[in-house]
Amino acid sequence: MSVRNGQELENTRRKLHELEEAYGAAAQRPCDNGAVRQATLSSIRRLINQLKEEIVRYETRQPARG
């Protein structure tokens, strides 16, 4: 996955926000199986980190604004 333009950047930021909310909700939700909870949180965290990396990569490729 790679952010290629401003529209994709905005979509990626929206997805990032939604995943961060999902992570918070999953962390607060009661769960009988700790392994499932950790796997879920770990998976969401990986996706969050991936989106953050894509945003940073896109932003660093953009010309400096003056």
MOVENJO-V922904 format. One record per residue. RES is the residue in one letter. PSI is psi in whole degrees, 0 to 359 (NA if undefined). OMEGA is omega as a letter, one per 20 degrees, with the letter a starting at -180 (999 if undefined). Layout:
# MOVENJO-V922904
res=<RES,RES>
psi=<PSI,PSI>
omega=<OMEGA,OMEGA>
This chain:
# MOVENJO-V922904
res=<M,S,V,R,N,G,Q,E,L,E,N,T,R,R,K,L,H,E,L,E,E,A,Y,G,A,A,A,Q,R,P,C,D,N,G,A,V,R,Q,A,T,L,S,S,I,R,R,L,I,N,Q,L,K,E,E,I,V,R,Y,E,T,R,Q,P,A,R,G>
psi=<140,132,126,342,178,322,316,326,313,319,319,319,321,315,319,314,316,319,322,322,318,321,313,318,318,325,330,338,133,144,133,336,106,326,320,318,312,320,319,311,321,318,314,318,320,316,319,312,321,315,320,318,318,320,314,317,316,313,326,340,346,146,149,139,134,NA>
omega=<a,r,a,a,a,r,r,r,r,r,r,r,r,r,r,r,r,r,r,r,r,r,r,r,a,r,a,a,r,a,a,a,a,r,r,r,a,r,r,a,r,r,r,a,r,r,r,r,r,r,r,r,r,r,a,r,r,a,r,r,a,r,r,r,a,999>
